[in-house]
Amino acid sequence: MPEILIRNARHVLTMDDAGTETAGTDIRVRDGIIAEIGTGLTTTGEIVDAAACVVTPGLVNTHHHLYQTLTRAVPGGQDALLFGWLQTLYPIWARFGPEEIFVSAQIGLAELALTGCTLTSDHLYLYPNGARLDDSIAAAREVGLRFHPTRGAMSIGESEGGLPPDSLVEREAAILEDCIRVVDTFHDATEGSMVRVGIAPCSPFSVSRDLMRDAALLARDKGVMLHTHLAENDEDIAYSEAHFGCRPGQYAEDLGWTGDDVWHAHCVKLDATEIDLFARSRTGVAHCPCSNCRLGSGIAPVRAMRDAGVKVGLGVDGSASNDAGSLVAEARQAMLLQRVTRGADAMSAREALRIATRGGAEVLGRHDCGQIVVGKRADIALWDVSGVESAGSWDPAALLLAGPPKVRHLLVEGRQVVRDGQMVTFDLDAAIKRQNSLVRRLENIL
């Protein structure tokens, strides 16, 4: 792999233990890692001029449904709460197949890359018409992002009191068999791996207690992480209390769904006892501020979580409930929402950016990522602050206050994925045309 020298960066936010920030800095990238940081470095390899750029670790997305990129702004679901929104979208998703899963993942991953994301999880929990997790993994390999897909599932359909139509649920034995297949086929636990797989029953209201418990046992046997939705809104809390006789945090703990190898999406309605449980058990949270606003779910108690020591990362959530996929926009929204609820000093721009980088890496168990430190993986975002968005800014490193919404360059494992604001790993224009063609086909069918 050719060496790359990022030269003379205007400002570098390292996200190391000390929160070090430097100026006029060179970063040498070799064999997928950060090999040297200093000034006046030379190279015979490629030089990336960073004199106009703020350099950060690549952003980390801890929760997404990439398949939903094909169903943005669908009429009938734009103004619904969570359960009503799902019931609007399920019949459309039931028409998907392998092509829809692959193309929507391409588009979603490109959108993430262009907004600074180098590592993303994905929660795929429905597999209509022959679709498999393999389809989104293939898309990630083409786009070039570091990927943490999770094998989701739904097993309780409408006929048994669940939300999804029966056509979208699977037998629980088949779910567990396919979890074993995808972990054995794709999971790479080594440092610097490009693909790690998790196990992720969709939610407490779409699978049984038995599947939740069995999934936890299987994940620990295989040494992979666990993920699901939890405590997303008031409907979610009411469902848990009515069907399980307890709040979501207790439900999770009773079934083995707490620990350093578990992260839950949303957690908007966690109470103080549940926050303490997550802090003590080192359970992670994927905070999805834009989706929570879009669906009217509420504002997650991120300040309280962080103060208690809960691991918190950010997630864009599905593009059908956001309806965008910009991780830097999530970081800004996270900062603003905590200020709305707790005051202007509740969260700084730098803290929100740390949550979006190192915080997300810690939630996903990727301690080899999320920092610009010698020996860490070369997942690096370069933000050009010479443009109109940053004009007049006294502190260009405060990217979330006044900064560009997209990156100039993006490196993943030392390879350029975005150069001069354009995807270089695949033909994005062709993928967009294909995506829009699939949308028209779905509209005609429905």
C-alpha positions as CSV (number, residue, x, y, z in Angstrom):
1,M,0.0,0.0,0.0
2,P,1.6,3.4,-1.0
3,E,2.6,5.7,1.8
4,I,0.6,8.9,2.2
5,L,1.8,12.0,4.0
6,I,-0.9,14.5,5.2
7,R,1.2,17.6,5.2
8,N,0.9,20.8,7.3
9,A,-2.6,20.3,8.7
10,R,-4.0,23.6,9.9
11,H,-5.4,22.0,13.0
12,V,-5.4,18.3,14.2
13,L,-7.9,17.1,16.8
14,T,-6.4,13.9,18.0
15,M,-9.0,12.6,20.4
16,D,-6.3,11.0,22.4
17,D,-6.5,10.6,26.2
18,A,-5.3,14.2,26.8
19,G,-7.4,15.7,24.1
20,T,-4.3,17.0,22.3
21,E,-4.7,19.5,19.5
22,T,-1.9,20.6,17.3
23,A,-1.3,23.0,14.4
24,G,1.0,22.8,11.3
25,T,1.2,19.1,11.7
26,D,2.2,16.3,9.3
27,I,0.8,12.7,9.6
28,R,2.5,9.8,7.9
29,V,0.2,6.9,6.9
30,R,1.8,3.6,6.1
31,D,0.3,0.0,5.7
32,G,-3.1,1.1,7.0
33,I,-1.9,2.7,10.2
34,I,-0.8,6.1,11.5
35,A,3.0,5.6,11.4
36,E,4.3,9.1,12.5
37,I,3.1,12.5,13.6
38,G,5.3,15.5,13.5
39,T,6.5,18.5,11.5
40,G,8.7,18.7,8.5
41,L,8.2,15.1,7.5
42,T,9.2,14.0,4.0
43,T,8.0,11.1,1.8
44,T,8.5,9.5,-1.6
45,G,4.8,8.6,-1.5
46,E,1.6,10.7,-2.1
47,I,1.3,14.1,-0.4
48,V,-2.0,15.4,0.7
49,D,-1.9,19.2,1.3
50,A,-3.8,19.9,4.5
51,A,-2.9,23.6,5.0
52,A,-6.6,24.6,4.7
53,C,-7.9,21.7,6.7
54,V,-8.9,20.7,10.1
55,V,-8.1,17.0,10.5
56,T,-10.1,14.6,12.8
57,P,-10.4,10.9,13.2
58,G,-13.0,9.5,10.9
59,L,-16.5,9.7,12.4
60,V,-18.1,6.5,13.7
61,N,-21.8,5.6,13.1
62,T,-23.1,3.2,15.7
63,H,-26.6,2.7,14.3
64,H,-28.1,2.6,10.8
65,H,-30.6,0.8,8.7
66,L,-28.9,1.2,5.3
67,Y,-31.8,-0.5,3.4
68,Q,-34.0,2.4,4.3
69,T,-32.1,4.8,2.1
70,L,-34.5,3.6,-0.6
71,T,-37.5,4.9,1.2
72,R,-36.8,8.5,2.2
73,A,-39.7,10.9,2.7
74,V,-42.5,8.3,2.0
75,P,-46.0,9.9,2.1
76,G,-48.1,8.5,4.9
77,G,-45.1,8.0,7.2
78,Q,-43.7,11.5,7.3
79,D,-45.7,12.7,10.3
80,A,-46.3,9.4,12.2
81,L,-44.9,8.2,15.5
82,L,-42.7,5.2,15.6
83,F,-45.3,2.4,15.5
84,G,-47.4,4.0,12.9
85,W,-44.4,4.9,10.8
86,L,-43.3,1.2,10.9
87,Q,-46.7,0.0,9.8
88,T,-46.6,2.4,6.8
89,L,-43.2,1.2,5.7
90,Y,-43.4,-2.5,6.3
91,P,-45.5,-3.3,3.1
92,I,-42.9,-1.4,1.0
93,W,-39.9,-3.1,2.5
94,A,-41.6,-6.4,1.9
95,R,-41.1,-5.8,-1.9
96,F,-37.3,-5.5,-1.5
97,G,-34.9,-8.1,-2.7
98,P,-31.1,-8.5,-3.0
99,E,-30.7,-5.6,-5.5
100,E,-32.6,-3.2,-3.3
101,I,-30.5,-4.1,-0.2
102,F,-27.2,-3.7,-2.2
103,V,-28.0,-0.4,-3.9
104,S,-29.5,1.3,-0.9
105,A,-26.4,0.3,1.1
106,Q,-24.2,1.8,-1.6
107,I,-26.0,5.1,-1.4
108,G,-26.2,5.2,2.4
109,L,-22.5,4.3,2.7
110,A,-21.5,7.0,0.2
111,E,-23.5,9.6,2.0
112,L,-21.8,8.7,5.3
113,A,-18.3,8.8,3.7
114,L,-18.9,12.2,2.2
115,T,-19.8,13.5,5.6
116,G,-16.7,12.2,7.3
117,C,-17.7,8.7,8.5
118,T,-15.1,5.9,8.2
119,L,-16.7,3.2,10.3
120,T,-20.3,2.3,10.4
121,S,-22.6,-0.3,11.9
122,D,-25.7,-1.5,10.1
123,H,-28.9,-3.2,11.5
124,L,-30.5,-5.3,8.8
125,Y,-33.5,-7.1,10.4
126,L,-35.6,-8.1,7.4
127,Y,-34.7,-10.4,4.5
128,P,-37.5,-10.4,1.9
129,N,-37.3,-12.2,-1.4
130,G,-33.9,-13.8,-1.0
131,A,-32.1,-10.8,0.5
132,R,-29.2,-11.6,2.8
133,L,-26.8,-9.7,5.0
134,D,-24.2,-10.6,2.4
135,D,-25.7,-8.0,0.1
136,S,-24.9,-5.0,2.3
137,I,-21.5,-6.5,3.1
138,A,-20.7,-6.6,-0.6
139,A,-21.8,-2.9,-0.9
140,A,-19.5,-1.9,1.9
141,R,-16.5,-3.7,0.3
142,E,-17.1,-1.8,-2.9
143,V,-17.5,1.6,-1.2
144,G,-14.5,1.0,1.1
145,L,-15.9,1.9,4.5
146,R,-15.0,-0.1,7.6
147,F,-18.2,-2.1,8.4
148,H,-19.9,-3.6,11.4
149,P,-23.1,-5.2,10.1
150,T,-25.5,-6.9,12.4
151,R,-27.7,-9.9,11.6
152,G,-31.0,-8.5,12.8
153,A,-34.3,-10.4,12.9
154,M,-38.0,-10.3,13.5
155,S,-40.0,-13.4,14.6
156,I,-43.3,-12.1,15.9
157,G,-45.7,-11.0,13.2
158,E,-49.2,-9.4,13.3
159,S,-50.9,-12.7,13.8
160,E,-49.1,-13.2,17.1
161,G,-49.6,-9.6,18.3
162,G,-46.4,-8.1,16.8
163,L,-46.1,-5.1,14.5
164,P,-44.5,-6.5,11.3
165,P,-46.6,-8.4,8.8
166,D,-46.2,-12.1,8.9
167,S,-44.4,-12.1,5.5
168,L,-41.4,-10.3,7.1
169,V,-40.8,-12.5,10.1
170,E,-38.7,-15.6,10.2
171,R,-38.6,-18.9,12.2
172,E,-36.4,-18.5,15.2
173,A,-34.4,-21.6,14.5
174,A,-33.6,-20.3,11.0
175,I,-32.6,-17.0,12.4
176,L,-30.0,-18.5,14.7
177,E,-28.7,-20.8,12.0
178,D,-28.1,-17.8,9.7
179,C,-26.5,-15.9,12.5
180,I,-24.0,-18.7,12.8
181,R,-23.4,-18.7,9.0
182,V,-22.7,-14.9,8.7
183,V,-20.5,-14.8,11.7
184,D,-18.5,-17.8,10.5
185,T,-18.3,-16.4,7.0
186,F,-17.6,-12.7,7.6
187,H,-16.5,-11.9,11.1
188,D,-12.9,-10.8,11.5
189,A,-11.8,-10.1,15.1
190,T,-8.3,-9.1,14.2
191,E,-7.0,-5.6,14.8
192,G,-7.6,-3.4,11.7
193,S,-10.3,-5.7,10.4
194,M,-12.7,-4.2,7.8
195,V,-15.7,-6.4,8.7
196,R,-17.0,-7.4,12.1
197,V,-20.4,-9.0,12.5
198,G,-22.9,-8.6,15.4
199,I,-26.1,-10.3,16.3
200,A,-29.2,-8.1,16.6
201,P,-32.8,-9.2,17.1
202,C,-34.8,-6.1,16.1
203,S,-36.5,-5.0,19.2
204,P,-38.4,-6.4,22.3
205,F,-41.7,-5.9,20.4
206,S,-40.7,-8.0,17.3
207,V,-39.0,-11.1,18.8
208,S,-39.6,-13.4,21.7
209,R,-37.9,-13.6,25.0
210,D,-36.4,-16.9,24.0
211,L,-34.8,-15.5,20.9
212,M,-33.3,-12.6,22.9
213,R,-31.9,-15.0,25.4
214,D,-30.6,-17.4,22.8
215,A,-29.1,-14.6,20.7
216,A,-27.1,-13.4,23.8
217,L,-25.8,-16.9,24.4
218,L,-24.8,-17.4,20.8
219,A,-23.1,-14.0,20.5
220,R,-20.9,-14.8,23.6
221,D,-20.1,-18.3,22.3
222,K,-19.0,-16.7,19.0
223,G,-17.3,-13.7,20.6
224,V,-19.3,-11.1,18.8
225,M,-21.3,-8.1,19.9
226,L,-25.1,-7.7,20.6
227,H,-27.3,-4.9,19.4
228,T,-31.0,-4.0,19.5
229,H,-33.4,-1.0,19.9
230,L,-34.4,-0.1,23.5
231,A,-36.5,2.5,25.3
232,E,-37.0,4.5,22.1
233,N,-40.2,6.3,23.0
234,D,-43.2,6.3,25.3
235,E,-44.9,3.6,23.3
236,D,-41.9,1.4,23.7
237,I,-41.9,1.8,27.5
238,A,-45.7,1.1,27.7
239,Y,-45.2,-2.1,25.6
240,S,-42.5,-3.3,27.9
241,E,-44.5,-2.7,31.0
242,A,-47.6,-4.3,29.6
243,H,-46.0,-7.4,28.1
244,F,-43.0,-8.0,30.3
245,G,-44.1,-6.4,33.6
246,C,-40.9,-4.3,33.8
247,R,-39.1,-1.4,32.2
248,P,-36.7,-2.0,29.2
249,G,-33.5,-1.8,31.3
250,Q,-34.6,-4.6,33.6
251,Y,-35.9,-6.7,30.6
252,A,-32.4,-6.3,29.0
253,E,-30.6,-7.2,32.2
254,D,-32.7,-10.3,32.8
255,L,-32.0,-11.7,29.4
256,G,-28.3,-11.1,29.4
257,W,-28.4,-7.9,27.3
258,T,-26.1,-5.7,29.3
259,G,-22.3,-5.7,29.3
260,D,-19.3,-4.3,27.4
261,D,-20.3,-6.4,24.4
262,V,-23.7,-4.9,24.1
263,W,-25.0,-1.6,22.7
264,H,-28.6,-0.4,22.4
265,A,-30.0,2.1,20.0
266,H,-31.9,5.2,21.1
267,C,-32.4,4.8,24.9
268,V,-34.4,8.1,24.8
269,K,-36.5,7.1,27.8
270,L,-33.9,5.5,30.1
271,D,-34.5,6.5,33.8
272,A,-31.8,7.1,36.4
273,T,-31.8,3.5,37.5
274,E,-31.3,2.3,34.0
275,I,-28.5,4.8,33.3
276,D,-26.7,3.6,36.4
277,L,-27.1,0.0,35.2
278,F,-25.6,0.8,31.8
279,A,-22.7,2.7,33.5
280,R,-21.9,-0.2,35.9
281,S,-22.2,-2.9,33.2
282,R,-20.3,-0.9,30.5
283,T,-23.3,-1.2,28.2
284,G,-23.1,1.2,25.2
285,V,-25.7,3.5,23.7
286,A,-26.2,4.6,20.1
287,H,-27.7,8.1,20.3
288,C,-29.8,9.1,17.2
289,P,-30.8,12.7,17.7
290,C,-32.2,13.5,14.3
291,S,-34.3,10.4,14.1
292,N,-35.6,10.9,17.6
293,C,-36.7,14.4,16.6
294,R,-38.2,13.3,13.3
295,L,-40.3,10.7,15.0
296,G,-41.2,12.8,18.0
297,S,-39.6,10.3,20.4
298,G,-38.0,12.8,22.7
299,I,-34.5,14.0,23.7
300,A,-32.2,11.3,25.1
301,P,-30.5,12.1,28.5
302,V,-27.1,12.1,26.9
303,R,-25.6,14.6,29.5
304,A,-26.8,12.3,32.3
305,M,-25.4,9.2,30.6
306,R,-22.0,10.8,29.9
307,D,-21.8,12.1,33.5
308,A,-22.6,8.6,34.8
309,G,-19.9,7.0,32.7
310,V,-22.1,5.4,30.0
311,K,-20.4,4.8,26.7
312,V,-22.2,6.9,24.1
313,G,-21.8,7.0,20.3
314,L,-23.9,8.6,17.6
315,G,-26.1,7.0,14.9
316,V,-27.9,8.4,11.9
317,D,-30.5,5.7,12.2
318,G,-32.4,4.7,9.0
319,S,-32.8,7.2,6.2
320,A,-36.5,6.6,6.3
321,S,-36.7,8.1,9.7
322,N,-34.1,10.8,9.5
323,D,-34.3,11.2,6.4
324,A,-30.6,12.0,5.9
325,G,-27.4,10.1,6.6
326,S,-24.9,12.8,7.7
327,L,-23.0,11.9,10.8
328,V,-21.6,15.4,11.3
329,A,-25.1,16.7,11.3
330,E,-26.0,14.2,14.1
331,A,-23.1,15.5,16.1
332,R,-24.3,19.1,15.8
333,Q,-27.8,18.0,16.6
334,A,-26.7,16.1,19.7
335,M,-24.9,19.1,21.0
336,L,-27.8,21.5,20.4
337,L,-30.4,19.2,22.0
338,Q,-28.4,18.9,25.2
339,R,-28.1,22.6,25.3
340,V,-31.9,23.0,24.8
341,T,-32.6,20.8,27.8
342,R,-29.6,21.6,30.0
343,G,-28.3,25.1,29.1
344,A,-25.7,26.5,26.7
345,D,-22.8,25.0,28.6
346,A,-24.3,21.4,28.6
347,M,-22.2,20.2,25.7
348,S,-19.3,21.8,23.8
349,A,-18.7,21.3,20.1
350,R,-15.5,19.4,20.9
351,E,-17.3,17.0,23.3
352,A,-19.9,16.3,20.6
353,L,-17.2,15.6,18.1
354,R,-15.4,13.3,20.5
355,I,-18.7,11.3,20.9
356,A,-18.9,11.1,17.1
357,T,-15.3,9.7,16.8
358,R,-13.7,8.0,19.8
359,G,-17.0,7.6,21.6
360,G,-18.5,5.6,18.7
361,A,-15.3,3.5,18.3
362,E,-15.5,2.6,22.0
363,V,-19.2,1.6,21.8
364,L,-18.3,-0.7,18.9
365,G,-15.3,-2.2,20.7
366,R,-12.9,-0.7,18.1
367,H,-10.1,0.6,20.3
368,D,-7.9,0.5,17.2
369,C,-9.9,3.3,15.7
370,G,-11.2,6.7,16.7
371,Q,-8.0,8.6,17.5
372,I,-5.1,10.2,15.5
373,V,-2.4,8.5,17.5
374,V,0.6,6.6,16.2
375,G,-0.3,2.9,15.9
376,K,-4.0,3.5,15.5
377,R,-5.7,2.7,12.1
378,A,-5.5,5.4,9.5
379,D,-9.2,6.4,9.4
380,I,-8.9,10.1,8.9
381,A,-11.2,13.0,7.9
382,L,-9.9,16.2,6.4
383,W,-12.3,19.2,6.6
384,D,-11.6,22.2,4.4
385,V,-12.2,25.3,6.5
386,S,-11.3,27.8,3.8
387,G,-14.9,27.9,2.4
388,V,-18.0,30.0,3.1
389,E,-19.2,27.8,6.0
390,S,-16.1,28.7,8.1
391,A,-15.5,32.2,6.8
392,G,-15.1,34.5,9.8
393,S,-14.7,31.6,12.3
394,W,-12.2,32.4,15.1
395,D,-12.0,28.7,16.0
396,P,-12.0,26.6,12.9
397,A,-11.5,23.5,15.1
398,A,-15.1,24.1,16.5
399,L,-16.4,22.3,13.3
400,L,-19.9,21.8,14.7
401,L,-20.4,25.5,15.2
402,A,-19.1,26.8,11.9
403,G,-17.7,24.2,9.5
404,P,-18.2,22.4,6.3
405,P,-20.9,19.8,6.1
406,K,-18.8,17.5,3.9
407,V,-15.2,16.4,3.9
408,R,-12.5,17.3,1.4
409,H,-10.7,14.0,1.8
410,L,-11.4,10.8,3.6
411,L,-9.0,7.9,4.3
412,V,-10.1,4.5,5.5
413,E,-7.3,2.0,6.5
414,G,-4.9,4.4,4.7
415,R,-6.8,4.3,1.4
416,Q,-8.5,7.4,0.0
417,V,-12.2,6.9,-0.3
418,V,-13.1,10.6,-0.9
419,R,-10.8,12.9,-2.8
420,D,-11.6,16.6,-3.3
421,G,-15.1,16.0,-2.1
422,Q,-15.8,13.1,-4.6
423,M,-16.2,9.4,-4.1
424,V,-13.2,7.6,-5.8
425,T,-14.0,4.0,-5.0
426,F,-17.0,3.4,-7.2
427,D,-19.3,5.2,-9.6
428,L,-21.7,7.1,-7.3
429,D,-23.6,8.8,-10.2
430,A,-24.4,5.4,-11.7
431,A,-25.6,4.1,-8.3
432,I,-27.8,7.1,-7.8
433,K,-29.5,6.5,-11.1
434,R,-30.0,2.9,-10.2
435,Q,-31.4,3.8,-6.8
436,N,-33.9,6.2,-8.3
437,S,-34.9,3.6,-10.9
438,L,-35.7,1.2,-8.1
439,V,-37.8,3.8,-6.3
440,R,-39.9,4.3,-9.5
441,R,-40.3,0.6,-9.8
442,L,-41.6,0.3,-6.2
443,E,-44.0,3.2,-6.7
444,N,-45.4,1.5,-9.8
445,I,-45.9,-1.8,-8.0
446,L,-47.5,-0.2,-5.0
